[in-house]
Amino acid sequence: MAKSSSKVLLAGIFGLATGIAIGLLFAPAKGSKTRKRLKKRLMSLAETIEDDVTNKLGALKSVFSGEEEEEEEGDAQTEGENVTRNA
């Protein structure tokens, strides 16, 4: 059952992303401007996902190695930059 629900969730996320992309492409803005905006948003989303995955993997590694995760100043600064970039 877990496999089927994860497939449904993945299909829903994919459908949502596809719908947003198509909606942006048919938006009343100039095509080149819309494509640039879409590319910028997708790159930002990819960076955010990459950062999140990296942080989660680091936390997971520290749990399995028995070490406590300590947040560094650089991590907080990166998180702040991500928040302002996504705003």
C-alpha contacts under 8 A as a table, 3 or more apart, distances in Angstrom:
res1	aa1	res2	aa2	distance
1	M	4	S	5.30
1	M	5	S	6.32
2	A	5	S	5.26
2	A	6	S	6.10
3	K	6	S	5.22
3	K	7	K	6.20
4	S	7	K	5.05
4	S	8	V	6.24
5	S	8	V	5.02
5	S	9	L	6.15
6	S	9	L	5.00
6	S	10	L	6.06
7	K	10	L	5.07
7	K	11	A	6.03
8	V	11	A	5.07
8	V	12	G	6.07
9	L	12	G	5.05
9	L	13	I	6.22
10	L	13	I	5.16
10	L	14	F	6.12
11	A	14	F	5.05
11	A	15	G	6.00
12	G	15	G	5.04
12	G	16	L	6.08
13	I	16	L	5.09
13	I	17	A	6.17
14	F	17	A	5.18
14	F	18	T	6.09
15	G	18	T	5.05
15	G	19	G	6.04
16	L	19	G	5.10
16	L	20	I	6.20
17	A	20	I	5.18
17	A	21	A	6.17
18	T	21	A	5.11
18	T	22	I	6.13
19	G	22	I	5.18
19	G	23	G	5.98
20	I	23	G	5.01
20	I	24	L	6.14
21	A	24	L	5.18
21	A	25	L	6.25
21	A	38	L	7.41
22	I	25	L	5.03
22	I	26	F	6.31
23	G	26	F	5.25
23	G	27	A	6.09
24	L	27	A	4.99
24	L	34	T	6.64
24	L	38	L	7.29
25	L	31	G	7.08
25	L	34	T	6.48
25	L	35	R	7.14
27	A	34	T	7.60
29	A	33	K	6.83
29	A	34	T	6.15
30	K	33	K	5.36
30	K	34	T	6.15
31	G	34	T	5.07
31	G	35	R	6.10
32	S	35	R	5.14
32	S	36	K	6.18
33	K	36	K	5.14
33	K	37	R	6.15
34	T	37	R	5.04
34	T	38	L	6.03
35	R	38	L	4.99
35	R	39	K	6.03
36	K	39	K	5.10
36	K	40	K	6.13
37	R	40	K	5.10
37	R	41	R	6.20
38	L	41	R	5.18
38	L	42	L	6.08
39	K	42	L	5.13
39	K	43	M	6.05
40	K	43	M	5.21
40	K	44	S	6.17
41	R	44	S	5.04
41	R	45	L	6.08
42	L	45	L	4.95
42	L	46	A	6.05
43	M	46	A	5.00
43	M	47	E	6.17
44	S	47	E	5.12
44	S	48	T	6.17
44	S	85	R	7.57
44	S	86	N	7.04
45	L	48	T	5.07
45	L	49	I	6.13
46	A	49	I	5.13
46	A	50	E	6.04
47	E	50	E	5.01
47	E	51	D	6.09
48	T	51	D	5.12
48	T	52	D	6.11
48	T	82	N	6.87
49	I	52	D	5.06
49	I	53	V	6.03
50	E	53	V	5.19
50	E	54	T	6.06
51	D	54	T	5.11
51	D	55	N	6.12
52	D	55	N	5.12
52	D	56	K	6.07
53	V	56	K	5.06
53	V	57	L	6.00
54	T	57	L	5.17
54	T	58	G	6.11
55	N	58	G	5.09
55	N	59	A	6.19
56	K	59	A	5.08
56	K	60	L	6.03
57	L	60	L	4.94
57	L	61	K	6.01
58	G	61	K	5.12
58	G	62	S	6.20
59	A	62	S	5.14
59	A	63	V	6.22
59	A	69	E	6.39
60	L	63	V	5.12
60	L	64	F	6.33
61	K	64	F	5.24
61	K	65	S	6.03
62	S	65	S	5.05
62	S	66	G	5.97
62	S	67	E	5.00
62	S	68	E	6.26
62	S	69	E	6.18
63	V	66	G	5.23
63	V	67	E	6.19
63	V	68	E	7.05
63	V	69	E	7.94
64	F	67	E	7.77
71	E	75	D	6.41
71	E	76	A	7.38
72	E	75	D	5.32
72	E	76	A	6.72
73	E	76	A	5.22
73	E	77	Q	6.24
74	G	77	Q	5.04
74	G	78	T	6.07
75	D	78	T	5.08
75	D	79	E	6.14
76	A	79	E	5.07
76	A	80	G	6.17
77	Q	80	G	5.05
77	Q	81	E	6.20
78	T	81	E	5.06
78	T	82	N	6.21
79	E	82	N	5.06
79	E	83	V	6.30
80	G	83	V	5.13
80	G	84	T	6.33
81	E	84	T	5.24
81	E	85	R	5.98
82	N	85	R	5.05
82	N	86	N	6.09
83	V	86	N	5.28
83	V	87	A	6.23
84	T	87	A	5.17
